[in-house]
Amino acid sequence: MSFIGLESQEVKIQPVMKVVLHSNSEQLEEVVVTAMGIKRSEKALGYSATSVGGEKISESRTSDVMSALAGKIAGVQISATSSDPGASNSVIIRGVSSLSGTNQPLYVIDGVPLNNDTENSSDELNAGFDFGNGANAVNPDDVENMTILKGAAATALYGSRAANGVVMITTKTGKKNKGLGIEYNGGLQWSNILRVPEMQNEFGMGWSGTHTMLENGSWGPRFDGSMQLYGNVYQNSQKMKPYLPVKNNMRDFFDTGFRYSNSLSFNGATDKSTYFVSFSQISDNGMIPTDADSYDKYTFSARGSHKIGNLTFSSSLNYAYQENKFATTGQGLSMINSLWQTPRDIDVRWMENQDDPFNTPGYYYTPYGVTNPYYVLNHNLNSYNSERFYGKFQLDYDFLKYFKFTYRMGLDSTTGQNEFGTENLYALYYDGTPNGVGQGSSSPFSGETGEYRIRTSRRREINQDLLLTFTMPVNDFHINALVGFNGNERKYSYQQSTVTNLTIPTWYNLSNSPDTPNVTQYSEMRRLMGVFGQFEGSWKDMVYLTVTARNDWSSTLPKENRSFFYPGVTGSFIFSELFDDELKDIITFGKVRASWGKTGNDADVYMINPVYAASANSIAFGSLTFPLNGVNAYSVGNILGSNTLSPEMTTEYEFGLNMAFLHNRISFDLAYYNRNSDKQIMSLSMDPATGYTAQNINLGKIRNHGIELLFNVTPIETRDFTWDVTLNFTKNWSKVISLPEELGGETVIQGLNGGTSMYAIVGQPVGVFKAEAAKYDPEGHIIVNSSTGMPVAADEFQIYGDMNNRYQMGVSTRLSYKGVSLSADFDIRQGGIMYSRTKDNIYFTGNAIQTAYNDRNTFIIPNSVNEIVNADGTVSYVENTTPITSSNICNYYYDSTGGIGGDLQLVSKSFVKLRSIVLSWDLPKKWLAKTPLQGVRISAYGNNLFLWTPSSNTFIDPETTSFGNDLSGNYGEFSSNPSSRNFGINLNVKF
């Protein structure tokens, strides 16, 4: 027998029976972990905080802790920047607030901040890669619970690093167990490609409608099935193929990826001590051929506590090792750029045999800026490995009945090494090959003399907290108070050495060059000190008021502005406590809440004073670089610091309504927030005649406001069967309120010089796209050239839209019958646009399905006119009758100045994804009664199984990006690797 809010009981049926159901306090009094590890009743919170159990995080068997939550939390946008194993996630809470700093939340593990910096490329256009972020080091199977704090009032105690929200991770600890306390999780996973661009299958190799034998595009004649020669001549031989489409060419290039993982933990407890030890391993070889996208991760964790009287010692030690390989993206001789530029009648799988001379770069079928993608995967180097230690030591002392003193010290230390190498293709293939000397300066090997780069980086963070808490009930009142000190020190350094002109073309070593290695060394250190306090009072567990305050001192700010203060206040009223029992049967719970708070965000390092760098000066026929004849010289950098910088300040208020009906069968949580981020720290452009090109300065304001809704319903609940449905909805409005007058009301966030770029523009949402556009007459007709029939470019770039989703929504459902459960999660995002070089690329090559419009016959652009300038200077318009010629059709699809402008490069970010499906079976307890097993669960799952996008986006997964996991990442992708779907099986055993 069971009932919501009461513990289930099983009794033997008798003629006369009485069953008493006892209250399930866990359901009615859920406890969440808030700032500084303080545990509070969920109903007491005056702000929005979402808590997720560890079982929900680990059930879909993702490699990191955040991917499993994508689409599940209102107000939080979680996106995978790449499908490459081990890549980072972007987590944006309540919109973008900072134009120049980070917008990622602070990660806190068991009360200690975790560095979440990303290891990614600084040259996304030519050598893009992403080796993941710091949070990837956490083993999902170690997580007991995660709480996401969203608003300024909720995060203020954590200081300036929490201005963008906090992800609080509470790990598992030892417990008293019926069995041995041993748990094993292990499984297998397969992956394959989720989205490849839709290609046309009507036209093949050639250009301007003519067949050629060396082309990288599909602008040739219509397929006719004839046998045709193609490619270069080698020893009087040449390749031949049928002139027919290879319809699954792109999809067939990719393999089925394979991952195996194992996790083992031991835990236990006595009245005074607890312990938890875990090991985990992941080996993942992705869907790209070879092991160029492999990922191996190993973790070890040990946690324990011991109590002596009123004194409790606890500690945590975590070790994580990872080793990545990443198939470099971007333009030039990258795997993906070469793949997308394969004509529709060339079977890319023919290129896999590296012993075939026609598949070597010197005799590859086309010399036009690409090469054999298999060769790139087999011969280029791009790897990263790191060792990470993080953990804490904590002491808690209870005294005088109501007081508790806590000292906590945390350490997070990482050493990583990245190796990058490209062969000396000029030495290998230029001389004597048609793609080398045969192309002269246009050869793809020109300037490709090889490069080897090794970079060793170190990060270390020390965090210390001193806390004094007071808790005391006074009749109907309950008082909690907290005061504390926080000290944080962060160090980062790297040393990078690079050589070019490799002597042995294929050997990656710093000594393998006649040139002196170019060595770069960098180091930084920053400190943040803070004092804080919190007071919470409650009356009859019905009315709650909390006041917080913190003052920080940051080493990255000028002495005059180093100190900054920010307060917060929250309140909640549980009005359902006023209802009688009969009304509570209908309205089980009701709470209104409100909060207001501020948080600061300090500057990056070295923004106050100008820095010095090794001197280099341009001269008439080259440059003068120091050291020169043993003499060194340094010059002031070109960015002027500011001794008046002050922190960015975010002010936010929030209102919420939380209600539950019919004993929690139906519930919702609705919130409205308004966040203003002022004093944006920016680099303002200056006249180079001053000796500087930019100055750091506080100017600019951004506003985000929106609504969040979390809705739960249990349509069916019986003794053996339950159906739950959860829906979350988020709508955020962003707006640039002000920017420096010197910027003319706008500034570039990310983009291409003279091309499509993403801007911050006053009065517009953050992340507006401006691009080349066609010219239109006053009535909206497109103006074309009367001679060519091609569009005429407008005088100025046009705004096409912005990066922001109009709304995002998640839908989750779970069916449970006895020990079997089936769950599914959908992630829905509507609106927003992004840049796509993949689209631009396959338009250029004539591979995109759109380029087969009208069977590539000549056509007149619909709704087009010609502009006529009359003798008196007036302008008139007449209907256009000039068709685009056959030779110009290809130009229409890739010439942004005379074609269709930004439409060539921008795509919609709307999508619907089936994020996960999980089918699990818990073996019946009676089957295990005579065994040492406490539980066995077998599950099958799939992640990112299906993707639906608008009909206009036949190109990419809108989540992918080449520009990192923060604001710039919203610009889009520059020939990024395609996304994948995953499916697997898993076994969970408890002893």
N, C-alpha and C positions, 0 to 999 in steps of 0.2 A: 504494500500500500504506500502511496506517495502523494505529496502535495508540494507546490512551489513554496519555498521558504521553510519547509519542514523536512526532517530527515526521513528517508525511506526506511520501512521496516517490513520484514517478511515473517509471517506467523502461520502456524498450522491452523487450517480451517476446523472450527468446532461448532456444534449447534448453537452455543451461546458464547460470544466472544466480545472482548472490549480491547480496543487498540488505541493507545495514546501516542500521537506523533509529537516529537520534540522539535523545538525550533532549531533551524540550521543557521547558526549565527554567522557562518562564513558567507552565506548568501545575502543576509540582511545587513551585515556590518563589514563589507569588504574594506580591506586595509590597503592603502597604496603607499609606496615609498616616494617622498617628496624631497625637496632640496636639502642638502647636507645629510641625506639618509634618514630624515625624520619620517617615521611612520604615522600616518594619519588616516582616520576613517574617511572613506570616499565621500560620504554625505556631508562632511564638514568643510570640504574644499570650496573656496569662493572663486575658483578659476577652473579653466578647462584642463584636464589631465587625462590622458588615455593610457590605461594599463593593459598589457598583453601578457598572458602566461607563457612560460617557456615551452610547453607542449605545442601551442599554436605556432611558435616560431620554428620549431624543429621538425614539424610533421611533413613539410614539403621538401625537406632534405636539401635546402640551399647551402652553399658553401660559406655564407656570411649571415650575420644576424639581421640585416635590414631588408634584403630582397624578399623575404617571406612576408613582409608587412606592406608591400606595395599595393596601393588601392584599398587598404583596410582601415585607414585612420583619417578621419575628417580633418582638414586643415593642413595635412602633411603630404607633400608630393615627393614620392620616392621613385627614382628612375635609375635604371641600369645604363651607364654611359656606353657600355660595350658588352657584347656577348662573349668576348674573349675570356677564358677562365681566369679568375682572380682579379678582374677589372673592378674599378671603384663604383660606388653608388652616389648619386646626388640626393640629398635630403634637404628640401626647402620647406620651412614651416611658416605659414601665413605670408607667403610672398617674399619677393626680394626687397631687402631694406637698405643695402649698402651697394653703392656703385663701384667702390674701389677696394673695399675690404672683403672679408669672407661672409658668406650667407649660410654656411653650414652650421648646424647646431653643435653644442659642446657635448661630448660623450663622457659619461661618468660611470665608472665601474666600482661598485661597492664603496662609493663615496670619494673615489680618487679620479681626477680627470685623466682621460686617455687622449694622447695626441692622434689626431685624425688626418694629418696631412697626406696628400696624394703624391705618389711617385708617377709623374707623367711627363710627356715631352714638352719642351719649350719651343719646338718648331713643328707645330701641328700640320703645316702645309706640306712639309717635305719628309718628315720622319715622325709621324704620330704614334704614340704608344701610351698605355695606361696599365701600370703594374699594381694598381689597387690603392686603397687608403687604409689608415690605421685601424679602423674598426673591423677590418677583415681578419685581424689576428684573433678575434674572440671565437671560441668554439661554440656554435649554437646549442650543442647538447649540454653545455655548462650553465646555460641561462635558466634561472628560476623565474624571473619576471623582468619585463621592461616597462618603464613608464616614460611617456613623452610629455614634457612640460612645455606649453606653447606660449603663454602670455608673459609680459614683462613682470607682472606681479608674482608669477610663479617661479621665475628664474632669478630674481634680483639677488638672492643670497649667494649665488655662484659668481657674481661679479661680471666684468665687462665681456668675458668670453662667452657668456650665456645670453648675449643680446639677441641671438637668433634661435633661442630655444635650447632645451636640454634633453638628451636621450639618456635616461638613467637605467643602467643595467645592474640587476641584482643577481648574483651567481648562486648556485646551489651550495648548500652547506650540509654537514653531516646530520643525520637524523637517526633516531632509534628505529630500527627496522625489525620486522618479523623474521626476515631471512638474513642473508649474509651481507646485504647492502651492495651487491655487485650488479652493475647494469651494462649491457652491451648493445650497441647500435651499429649495424653494418649493412651495406647494400651496394648495388650496382646501378649505374645510370648511363643512359645512352643519349646522344644529342644529334640533331641534324638541323639543316638550315630551315629557318622560319620564313624569311622574306628575301626573295631575289627580285630585281626589277623585271617587269613584264616586257619581253622583247618581241619585235615584229619578226615574222617568218616568211616574208614575201620578197625581200630584196637582200642581195649579198654583197660580196667584196667588190669595192670600187668607189668611185667618187664622181659626183655630178652626173650620175646616170651611166657612167662608162666603167666597164670592167677593167681592173688593173691587177697585177700579180703581186704587188708589194704593199697593199693598203691595210690600214688598221681600222677602216670604217666600212659600213654596209650601205654606201650610197651608190652601189652598182645597179645593174639592170635586174629585172624580175627573174626569179629562179626558173630555170627551164630543164633541169635534170641533166644537162650536158656534162661531159668530162672536161675539166679545165686544168691547165697548169697554174701553179701559184708559187710564190716565194722565190728565194734566191737559187742560183745555180751553184752546185758543188760538184767538182770533178766531172763536169759535163752531164750531170744528172739534175733533175728537178722533180719536185713533188707534183702529184696529180690527185684531184678529188672530184667527186660529183658536185655539180652546182645545185645543191639542195640545202635546206635549212637543217641545222642540228638543234632540234626544238628544245631539248632539256640541257643545252650546253652548259649554262651557268650552274644549274643545280647539280648536275652530275660531277662537276669539278670537286665538290666538297664531299668529304668522307662522313661516316658515322662516328661521332666522338664517343669516347668511353671513359667513365670515371668509376673508381671504386673507393669506398671510404669505410673506415672502422673507428669506433669510439668505445672506450672502456673506462668505467669509473668504479671507485670503491668509496663507500661512505659509512659512517657509523657515529654513534654518540653514547655518552654516559651522562650521568647527572651533572658532571662538571666539565666534560670535554666533548668536542666534536672534531671530526676530520672528514675531508673530501679530497680524493685524488683522482685525476682523470688523464687519459691519453687519447689523442685523436690523430687520424691520418687521412689525407685526401690526396689522391693521384688522379689528375684530370688531363686527358689529351683531347683537345677540342676537335671540331669538325673540319678544320683546315688541314689539308694533306700534310704529311710529315709531323714532326713534333714541334713545329714552329709556334704553336699556341698551347703549350703544355703548362701545367700548374701543379706544384706539389706543396702541400702544407702539413706541418706536424706541430702539434701543441701538447704541452704538459702543464697541468695545474695542480697545485697543492694548497689546500686551505685548512685552517684549524683554529680552535679556540680552547682556552682553558680558564676555569674560574677558581680563584682562591679567595674565599670570603666574599668581600664586596668588590674585588678587583678581577677584571676579566682581560686576558691577553688574547688577541686574535691576529692572525697574519694570513697573507695570501701571496703566493709566488706563481707566476705564469711565465711560460717560455713558448715562443712561437718561431718557427723557422719556415720560410717560404722560398720557393725557387720558381720563377716564371720565365717563360719565353713568349714573346709577342711578335706576331707577323706585322711588321711596320706598315703603317698606312700613309696616305697622302699622294701627292702627284709624283711624276717621274717614274723611276723603275721600281715601284712597289708592286707587290703581288696583286692587290685589288685593282689598282689603276690599269695594270696590264690585262687583267681578266676582263674588265668592263669594256676594253677596247678591242675585243676579239670579234671579227666579222661573224655573221650568223651562219656562214657555211664552213667555218673552221672548227673542227672538233678539238677542243682544248685538251682532251685526254690524250691526243696524239703527241702532245708535248712532254709527257711524263718521262719517256725514255731518254735519259741524258746521254746515252751512248750514241744516239743518232746525231750526226753532225748538223743536220738541219734544225735540231732543237737547241743548239748552242747559240749564245747571243750573237756571235759573228755571222751566222747564217740563218738566224730566225727569220720567219717569213716577212716581217715588216721591220724597217729601221726607224719608224716614226715615233721616237720617244718612249717606247715600251719594250719589254722583253719577255722571255718565257717565264710565266709565274712560278712554275715548278723550280726553275733555276734559282729564282730569288729566294724561295723557301729553303732550298737546300744549301745555299752558299752564303747568305747574309746572316749576321749575328745580331741578336738583340735580346739580352737576358738580364735578369735581376735576381739577386738573392739577398736575404736579410735574416738577421737574428734579432729577436726582441725579447727583453725581459721587462715585465711590469708587475707591480704588486703593491702591497702595503703592510705596514705594521700598525696595530691599533691597541690602545689601552683605554679601558673604561672603568671608572671608579664611582660607585654609588655611595653617597654619604648623606648624613642628616635626613634620611628618609625620602626627601623630596628633590635632592640634588644629584646631578651626575656630571662628572668631568670626563672629557674625552680628548685624547691626543692621538692624532693620526698622521702618519707620514707615508707618502706614496712616491714611487719611483717608476718612471717609464723611460726605457733606454733602447734605442734601435741603431744597429749598424747595418748599412745596406751597400751593395755594390752593383752597379749597372755597367754592362759591357755592350758596346755597339760597334759593328764592323761591316764595311762594304768592300768588296774586292777591287783590285786595280784592273778594271775592265779594259782600260785603254791599253795597258801592257799585254793583256791576254788576247784581246780580240780586234784591236784597231788595225794593226799591220796585216795586210794580205786578205782581209775579209770584206765582202761587199757592204756590210753594215758599218764597217770602220772606215778605212781609207776610201772606200767607194762612195761614202757620203760626205767626206771631208769634215768641215766644221759643223755640219748638221748631224753628224753621227751621234747616236745616243751615248757613245763612249767618250766624247769630247769632255774633258774636265773630270771624268770619272777615274781618277788615279788611285782610288782606294782611301779608306779612312778606318782608323781604329781609335776608339775612345773608351777610357775606363774612368769611372767616377765612383769614389767612395764617400759616403755621407754618414754622418752621425747625428742623432737626435737624443737629447736627454732632458727630462723634465722631472723636477723635484717639487712636490706639493706637501705643505704642512698645514694642519688644522688644529686649533685649540678651541674646544667648545665647552661651555658650561650651560647646562639645561636645568630648568626648574619646573616641576609638575606637581600640582596640588589641587585636590577638590575642596571646594568651600560651599557646603550646602548644595544649592542647585547650580552652583557655578563650578567651572573647571578652568584652571589657569595653567597655561604652558608658556614658558619664557626661555629665550636662548640668546646668549651673547657669544661672540667668537672672534677669532683671528685667523686669517688665511695668508700664507706666504707661498708664492709660486715663482720658480725660476726655470726658464727654458733656454736651452742652448742648441744651436744648430751649426754644423760646419760641413764643408765638403772640399775635396780636392779632386780636380779633374785634369787628366792628361790626354792630349790628342795628338796623333800623328797622321799625316797624309803622305801621298806618294809612296805607297808600300813597295818595297824592293822585291820581296817575294810576294807576288800578287794575291795569294790566298792565305797568307799567314798573319794572324791577328796578334801583334805584339808591339809594344812601344819601341823596341829596338829595331824594328823592321822598317826603317826609313832613313834616308840620308839627312833629313831635316831634324832640327832640334824640336823635341815635343813642346807643344804649346800647353803650358801649365796654368791652371786657374785655381786659386785658393780663396775660400770665403768662410767667414765665421761671424756669428752673431750671438748675443746673449741679451735676454730681457728679464726684468723682474716686475712682479705685481704683488703689492701688499694690500690687504684689506681688513677692515674691522666691520662687523655686522651684528645685527640684533633682530630678534623677532619676538613679538608678544601675541599670544592667542588666548582669547577668552570665549567661553561658551556658556550658555544658560539652558539648563534642562535638555541638553543634547538637541536643541531646536534652533537656537540663534548662535551664530559663530561670527567672531570678528578677529581678523589677523592684521597686524601692522608689522612691516619689515623695513629695514634701512641698512644701507651699506655705504661705506666710503672707501674708495680705492686710491692708491698711489701707484702710478705707472712710470716705469723708467723710460718709456718711449715718447713721453711728452715733455715739453719744457718745464722747468722747475716751477714757474709761476702757475701753470695749469696742470701740474702733475696730480693734484688732489681733485677728485670729483665725487659727488654725493648723489645717491639716488634712493628714494623711498618707494614704498608700495603699501597698499591697503586692500584687503579683500573682506567680503562679508557674505554670509549666506543665511537664508531663513527657510527652515523645513516646515512649510505650512501644513503639511499632511499630519503633523503631530497634533493639530487642533481638531482633527476629524474623529468621529466616533467609530467604533469597530464596524458598524454596518456600512458606513461610507468608505471605510478603508478596503472593504471587499471590492469596491469599484475603483477608487483612486487609492492605490496602495502606497504611493510615495509621490511627494511633490516638493520641489525646492526651487527657489529663485536665488540667484547669486549675482554679485557685481564685484568688479576689481578695477583698480587703477594702479599703475606702476611705471617706473622709469628704469632704464638700464643704460649704461655707458658702453662705448666701444672705442678702445684706445687706438693709437696709430701703429703702423708697422715700424720696424726698426729703421734708424738712420734717415728719418724724414725731417729732423729738426735742422741739422747742419749739412752743408754740402760735403760730399765724400771725394777722396782723391783716387785716381786711377793711373796706371802706367800711361805715359804720354804717347800719342800718335798724332802726327800732323800731315795734312795733305800738302804735296808740293806739285810742281808743274807736271812731272811725268811719273807719278806714283805717290808713295807715302813715306814719311820719315818716322820710323818706329823705334822706340827705346826698349831695352838697352842698346846703345850705339857705341861701338868701340870700347866696351867695358864701362860706359857711363850710363847710369840710369836717370830717369826723369819722371816726375809725376805732375799731373795737372788736375785742377778742380773739375769735378763732374759737371755735366750740363744741366742738372736739376738743382734749383735753388731751394734750400730748406726754409723752414719757417719757425721762428722762436715764439710764435703766438698760437701754434696749433693747440686746439682743445679737442676733447673726445667727441665722437659722434654720439648723440643722445637720442634714445628711442623712448617715446612716451606712448603708453597704450592703455585704453580702457576696454572693458569687456562686460557684457551682460549675458546671463544665461538662465535657461529654464529647463529643469530636469523633472520628468514625471514618469510614473509607472502605473499600470492599470491591471486589474484582474489578477492580483498576486503575481505581478511581474511577467505576465504572459505578453503584455504589450508595454513598451517603454520607449522614451525618446529623450535626447539631450540636444537642446538647441542653443547656439551661442552666436552673438554678434560681437565683433571686435573692431577697433579703430586704432591703427598704429601709425605714428608719425616719427620718422627718422630724420633728425635735423643735424646741421653742421657736418654734412658729408665731407670727408677728407679727400681732396682731389688734387691732381697735378694740372695746374692751369698753364696753357701754352703762353709763351712769351716771345717777344721779338728777339731773334738770335743775335741782333746787334748789341744786346745787353750783356752778351757772354753766356747766357743761359737759354735753354729752349723751353723750360717749364719751371713752375714754382708750386710747392706743396702748400695747400691753403684749405681752410674750412669754408665751404660754400655749397649750398644745395640742400634740398629737402624732398623727401619721398613720403607719400602716404599710401598705406594699404588698409583697406577695410573690407569686411566680408562677413559671410554667415557660414556656420558649420552645423550640420545636422547628423546625428547618429540615431538610427531607428532600429529597434529590435522587436520581433514578433515571433511567438511560438504558436503557429496555427494548430498543430496537433501535438498532444502529449498524453500518452497512456503509460501503463506500467512498463511496456517493452519498447514502445516506439515514440520517437520524438522528432519533430521537424522544426528547425530554427531557421529564421531568415534575418539577416542584418543588412541594412543599407546605410551608407554614409554619403553625404553630399557636401561639397565645398564650392563656394563662389567667392572669388577674391577680386576686388577692384584695386588696381594700382594706378598711381598718378605721380608724375614728376611735378612738384609744386614750384620749385625754384632752382635755378642754376646761375652761376656767375654771369653778369652782364657781358663780361669780356668774351664769353663763349657764344654769344649771340643766341642764347636760349637753347643750345643743343650741344651734345658732345658724343663722340663715337665710343661705343662700348667694345665692339668687336667688328672686324670686317676686312675687306680687301681694298687696297689703295685704288681709288678711282672706280671701285665696283660696289656690288651689293654689300651694305653694312647695316649694323644694328646700333641704334642711337638711343640716348636719353634726351627727350625733347620736352620742354616746359609745356604743361597742359595736356601731355599725352601719357599713356601708360609707359612703364619702363620697358625698354626693348622694342622700339619701333624700327621697322625695316624700311629703308629707302634704297631704291635701285633705279637703273636705267628704265625709261618708259617711252612708249610711243606717244606721239603728239595727237591731240584730239581737237575737233572743232567745238564751238560753244554748245552744240546740240549732242555731243557725245559720240560723233562718228570718228573713226580712226583715220588719220591723214596719211596717205601713202605717196610715194614718189611717182609722178605721172609717167616716167620713163621706164622704171623697173617694176612698179607695182609693189615695192617693198615699203614697210612702214617708215615714217620719218621720225627720228628721235626728238623727244621733247627737249626744251632748253634746260630744264632742271630735272633732278631725280624726283621720283614720285614715292609717296608713302603707300606701301602695299598692305600693311597690317602690323601686328605686334606679336611678340613671342608668347603671350600669356594665354593659357586655356581660359575659355569663357566660364567653364565649370568643370569639376571632376567629380566622379561618383564611383563608389564601389558597391558591389552587390555580392553577398556571401550567403550560402545556404548549406545546411548540414542535415542529413537524414541519419538517424541512429536507430538500430533495431537490435536489441540485446547487445551482443559484443561487436556488431558490424556497424560501421559508419561510413558515409559517403559525403564528402564536402566539395564544394566548388566555389571559386572566387573569380569575379569579373572586375576588371579595372576599366573605367570609361572616362575618356577625356575629350572634351569638345572645344574646338576653336584654337586659335594661335597658328603661327606660321614659322618656318625655319628655312635656313639655307641648306641646299643639297648639291654638292658637287657631283654626286652620283647621277642625279637627274641631268645636270649640265653636261656631264661626260657622255652619257648615252644618247642625249640629243645630238651632241657634236658628232658622234660616230654613226648616227643613223640607226642605232640599235633599238631605240625606244619604240614602243608600239605606236606612240602618237605620230612618229615621223612617217608612217605609212598612210597618213590621211589622204583621201581622194586618190588612192593608188599612185601617189606621187605624180599625178597628172597636173598640168598647169591649172591654176585656179585664181580667181579674183578674191581678195580678202573680203569677207562679208562685211557689210555696213561700212565700207571705206569711201573716202572722198579725196579729191585733189584740191590743194590750196592754190588759189590764184591771186597774185598781187597785181592789182589794177594800176593803170597809169597814174591815177591820182593818189596812190599809196594805200588805198583801201584794200581789204582782203575779202575775197568771196570763195565759196566752195561749190564744187560740182561733183556729181557722182563719178566714182572711179570706174573705168572700163578697161584698165590695163592689168592683165593677169601676170602673176609671178612666173617668170620663165623657168624652164626645166633646169637650167644651170644654176638658178638662184634658189631653188627649193631647199637645198641643203643649207644655204646661207640663212634662210628664214628661221631655221631651227638652232643655229648656233652663233649667229652674229648679233650680240646684244645691242649694238648701236644701230643696226638697221633691221633687226628682227623683231622679236616680241618682248624684249627687255627683261624685267625681273621675273616674268612668268617662266623664263628658261631655268631659273635657279631656285625658286621658292616653292615649298610644298606645305600642305596643311599638316598640323600636328595632331589633328583629331584621330582618335583610335578607340577601338574596343578590344581588350585582350582577355582571353581566358587565362588568368594568371596561374591558377593551380586547380588540379583535381586530385583528391586523395581518397583512396578506398582502403580501409583498414579493418582488420579482424583481430579482436582480442580473444584468444582461446579461452573457453569456459574454465572457471576456477576449479570446477570439480574434476576436469581432466588432469589438473596439475596437483591435486590434493596429496598424492602419494609421491611426489617428486620434490626436489629442492627448489623448483622453479616457483617464483612468486607471480610471474606474469609473462606472457608471450604475446607479442603483437606482430602481425605480418601486414605489410602495407604495400600498395602500388600507387604511384603518383605520376603526375605530369605537370610541368611548369611551362608557362608561355606557349601553350599548345596551339592556339589559334590567334590570328590577328586580323581585324577588320579595319580598313581605312576608307576614307572617301574615294570615289571613283577617280578623282584627280590625282591621287597619290598611288601610283603603280610602281613606285621606285624603292622606298626604304621603310624601315621601322622608325617611326617618329621619335622613339626614345634615344636612338643612337646619336652620339656626338663625338667630335674630334677635339674639342676645346676645353676639356676638363669638366669637373663636376659642380662648378659654381655658376655665377652669372654668365660668364662668357660661353659656357657650355650650351646655353640656350640659342646661341647663334646657329648651330647646326653641325653638319658633318662635312668633312673634306676627304671624300673617298675613304670612308670608314669601312671596316669589315662588317658583313651582314650579321643580323641577329639569328639566334638559334632557339629551338624548342628542346626541352629535356623531358625524359620519362625514365622511370626506374622502379626498383623494388627494394624493400628494406625489411630488416628483421630486428626487432627490439626484444631483448630477453632480460628479465630481472630475476636475480637469485636472492 
